[in-house]
């Protein structure tokens, strides 16, 4: 039995294999099919997803079928997943709901403990915080969405140049001719495209089928999850810091130390993005449409607390 922690948007999600004893224990824990941990039965749905912790995916693969790869060979089967901010405990039946959530968190903590240190070692503290929030939320009548917390700047010149500019500033020059395609989420959410393309693919409007990584095409991949590193890697793929000619307008955010995420601008000031293998969508972590003044800089980005800025992808840019 294989378990995938559904957590990231840009980088591949952590996956590990349970022992026979662990698999038997998980089946027992899953007898009631709690929302945080469910057997994989169907592919990701068209329902909005979230940045950050989304739960677990359980695959009943035979050990001989497991091939380590950053790119799934077929559409990944996905569980019904839940994240802390998605669980609003209603006033009626709150006591029963609180007990159920507590059981789910127990199972989630147990599952994380089964992962090898090399797989989740650096993420344990972040995940523990998410699960503490979820356990605390079980005693409330309704959980309110978190607001984005700005992290300290990383001090990089390129990152600072991006953060200091607002959208009007970066697209206001005479040479700037933003090429804004109408939103076509259905194209990205087809079975042959959705599981194999991520936020970087969506931002650059390039279907590589590889869960594209900044810098992989050029051979200079980022070395850390920081604005300066991911931005430099993307620049080597062709990304530009200034708007010159017909370009796509994109934005970059960082989950410091863990992951990156990209958004793309569409007509009339609306934005959309794609969270890992999940469907492309146009809502933030509070499920608000990103438009009408809501932008990647001020929307709810969940754990992607550091906003790096707005940048430009030439129409000829391709990623891998």
C-alpha positions in Angstrom: 0.0 0.0 0.0 1.3 3.4 -1.0 0.5 6.7 0.7 0.9 10.2 -0.9 0.8 13.3 1.3 -1.2 15.8 -0.8 0.7 19.0 0.1 2.5 20.7 -2.6 1.7 22.6 -5.8 4.9 23.0 -7.7 7.1 20.1 -6.5 6.0 16.4 -6.5 4.1 15.3 -3.4 5.9 13.0 -0.9 5.0 9.3 -1.3 6.0 6.3 0.7 5.1 2.6 1.0 3.6 1.1 4.1 4.7 -2.3 5.5 2.1 -5.1 5.6 1.5 -4.5 9.3 1.1 -0.7 8.8 -1.3 -1.3 5.8 -3.5 -3.6 8.0 -3.6 -1.0 10.7 -4.5 1.8 8.3 -7.3 -0.3 6.8 -8.7 -0.7 10.3 -8.4 3.1 11.0 -10.1 3.8 7.6 -13.1 1.6 8.4 -15.3 4.7 8.7 -13.7 6.4 5.7 -12.7 9.6 7.5 -12.3 12.6 5.1 -8.7 13.1 5.8 -7.7 9.6 4.8 -9.7 7.7 2.2 -8.9 4.9 -0.2 -8.3 6.2 -3.7 -11.2 5.5 -5.9 -11.5 8.3 -8.4 -9.4 11.0 -10.0 -9.3 14.6 -8.7 -12.6 16.3 -9.1 -13.5 19.7 -10.4 -14.2 21.0 -6.9 -11.9 23.9 -5.8 -8.7 22.8 -4.0 -6.4 24.6 -1.6 -2.8 25.6 -1.3 -1.1 23.7 1.5 -2.1 20.5 3.4 -5.0 18.7 1.7 -4.9 15.3 3.3 -3.7 12.0 2.0 -4.1 9.7 -1.0 -4.0 5.9 -0.4 -3.1 3.6 -3.3 -3.8 -0.1 -3.1 -0.9 -0.8 -5.6 0.9 -4.1 -5.6 4.6 -3.5 -4.5 5.9 -4.6 -7.9 3.9 -1.9 -9.6 5.5 1.0 -7.7 7.9 2.9 -9.8 9.5 6.0 -8.2 9.0 8.9 -10.5 8.2 12.6 -10.1 5.6 12.2 -12.9 2.6 9.8 -12.5 2.4 7.1 -15.2 -1.4 7.4 -15.2 -4.0 9.7 -13.7 -3.3 9.6 -9.9 -6.2 8.2 -8.0 -7.1 10.8 -5.4 -8.9 10.5 -2.1 -11.6 12.8 -0.8 -9.4 15.1 1.1 -9.9 17.8 3.7 -7.7 20.5 5.1 -8.0 22.4 8.4 -9.6 25.5 6.9 -12.2 23.5 5.0 -13.7 21.9 8.0 -16.4 24.1 9.5 -18.0 22.4 12.5 -21.7 23.2 12.5 -23.3 24.1 15.8 -25.7 21.2 15.5 -24.0 17.9 16.3 -20.7 19.8 17.1 -19.8 17.4 19.8 -20.0 14.4 17.5 -18.1 16.3 14.8 -15.4 17.2 17.2 -14.9 13.6 18.1 -14.7 12.6 14.5 -12.1 15.3 13.7 -10.0 14.2 16.6 -10.0 10.7 15.3 -9.0 11.9 11.9 -6.1 13.9 13.3 -4.9 10.9 15.2 -4.8 8.9 12.0 -3.1 11.7 10.1 -0.4 12.0 12.8 0.0 8.2 12.8 0.4 8.2 9.0 3.0 11.0 9.1 5.0 8.9 11.6 5.1 6.0 9.1 7.0 8.1 6.6 10.8 7.7 6.3 12.8 10.6 7.7 14.1 11.4 4.3 10.6 11.8 2.9 9.0 14.2 5.4 11.8 15.1 7.9 11.9 18.8 7.2 8.1 19.1 7.0 7.2 17.6 10.4 6.9 20.9 12.2 4.8 22.5 9.5 2.5 19.5 9.4 2.2 19.4 13.2 1.1 23.0 13.2 -1.6 22.3 10.6 -2.9 19.3 12.6 -2.9 21.3 15.8 -5.0 23.9 14.1 -7.4 21.2 12.9 -7.7 19.7 16.4 -8.4 23.1 17.9 -11.0 23.9 15.2 -13.0 20.8 16.2 -14.2 22.6 19.3 -15.4 25.7 17.5 -18.8 26.2 15.9 -17.3 27.6 12.7 -13.8 27.9 11.6 -12.9 31.3 10.0 -10.4 31.3 7.1 -6.9 32.3 7.8 -5.6 35.5 6.3 -2.3 35.6 4.4 0.7 36.3 6.6 3.5 38.1 5.0 6.9 36.6 5.7 10.1 38.7 5.9 11.7 39.4 2.5 14.6 37.3 1.6 16.7 40.4 0.7 17.4 39.2 -2.9 17.7 42.0 -5.5 15.5 40.3 -8.0 12.9 39.3 -5.4 12.8 42.8 -3.9 12.3 44.3 -7.4 9.3 42.1 -7.9 7.7 42.7 -4.6 8.1 46.5 -4.7 6.0 46.9 -7.8 2.3 46.6 -8.0 0.5 45.3 -11.0 -0.3 48.7 -12.6 3.4 49.7 -12.3 4.7 46.6 -14.0 2.2 46.7 -16.9 2.0 50.5 -17.4 4.9 51.0 -19.8 4.4 51.9 -23.5 6.3 48.8 -24.6 4.1 46.5 -22.4 1.4 44.6 -24.3 0.0 41.9 -22.0 -1.3 38.9 -23.9 -4.2 37.8 -21.8 -6.0 34.7 -23.0 -9.6 34.1 -21.8 -9.8 31.7 -19.0 -10.2 28.1 -20.3 -10.1 25.9 -17.2 -11.8 23.0 -18.9 -8.8 22.5 -21.2 -6.5 22.1 -18.3 -8.9 19.8 -16.4 -9.1 17.0 -19.0 -7.9 13.6 -17.9 -4.9 13.6 -20.3 -3.6 17.0 -19.1 -4.7 17.7 -15.5 -2.6 15.1 -13.5 0.6 15.8 -15.4 0.8 19.6 -15.3 1.2 22.0 -12.4 1.1 25.7 -11.5 4.3 26.4 -13.6 2.7 24.8 -16.6 -0.4 26.8 -16.2 1.3 30.1 -15.6 3.4 29.7 -18.8 0.5 28.1 -20.7 2.7 25.3 -21.7 1.6 21.6 -21.5 4.8 19.6 -20.9 3.2 16.6 -19.1 6.1 16.7 -16.6 4.9 18.7 -13.6 7.3 21.3 -14.9 10.1 22.6 -12.6 11.7 26.1 -13.0 15.2 25.7 -14.5 14.8 22.0 -15.5 14.8 22.9 -19.2 18.0 24.9 -18.9 19.7 22.5 -16.6 19.9 25.1 -13.8 17.2 24.1 -11.3 16.5 26.0 -8.1 18.5 25.0 -5.1 16.1 26.3 -2.4 12.5 27.4 -2.1 13.3 31.1 -2.0 12.1 33.9 -4.3 15.6 34.5 -5.6 16.3 30.9 -6.4 13.0 30.0 -8.1 12.9 33.2 -10.0 16.5 32.8 -11.3 15.7 29.3 -12.4 12.6 30.5 -14.2 14.6 33.3 -15.8 16.9 30.7 -17.3 13.8 29.2 -18.9 13.0 32.6 -20.4 11.0 34.4 -17.8 11.4 38.2 -17.9 11.4 40.8 -15.1 10.1 43.6 -17.3 7.1 43.8 -19.6 8.3 44.3 -23.2 6.0 43.3 -26.1 3.4 40.6 -26.0 3.9 38.6 -22.8 1.8 36.6 -20.3 1.6 38.2 -16.9 2.4 35.8 -14.0 2.9 36.0 -10.3 5.1 33.9 -8.0 4.6 33.0 -4.3 6.8 30.8 -2.0 6.1 28.5 0.9 9.4 29.3 2.5 11.6 26.3 2.5 9.1 24.0 1.0 7.5 24.8 -2.3 6.6 27.4 -5.0 3.4 28.5 -6.7 2.5 30.5 -9.8 -0.6 32.3 -11.0 -1.5 33.7 -14.5 -3.5 36.9 -15.3 -6.5 36.7 -17.6 -8.7 39.5 -19.1 -10.5 42.0 -16.9 -8.1 41.6 -14.0 -9.0 38.0 -13.1 -6.4 35.4 -12.2 -6.3 31.6 -12.2 -3.9 28.9 -11.1 -3.4 25.2 -10.9 -2.5 23.4 -7.6 -0.3 20.4 -8.4 -2.3 17.6 -10.0 -5.6 19.2 -9.1 -7.9 21.1 -11.5 -7.1 24.6 -12.6 -9.3 27.2 -10.8 -9.8 30.9 -10.2 -10.3 31.0 -6.4 -8.0 31.6 -3.4 -7.7 29.6 -0.2 -10.8 31.3 1.2 -12.6 30.3 -2.0 -13.0 33.9 -3.3 -12.7 34.6 -7.0 -9.3 36.2 -7.6 -10.3 39.4 -9.4 -12.1 42.7 -8.8 -9.2 44.0 -6.8 -8.2 40.6 -5.3 -4.8 39.6 -6.7 -2.1 37.1 -5.9 -0.4 39.8 -3.8 -3.4 40.2 -1.4 -5.4 37.0 -1.7 -5.4 34.2 0.8 -2.4 32.1 -0.3 -2.4 29.7 2.6 1.2 28.7 3.6 2.7 30.4 0.5 3.3 33.4 2.7 6.0 35.1 0.7 4.9 37.0 -2.4 7.8 37.4 -4.8 6.1 39.7 -7.4 4.8 39.9 -10.9 6.8 38.7 -13.9 6.4 38.1 -17.6 6.4 34.9 -19.7 7.2 35.5 -23.4 4.8 33.7 -25.8 7.7 31.5 -27.0 8.6 30.3 -23.5 8.5 26.6 -22.9 9.1 24.6 -19.7 10.0 21.1 -18.8 
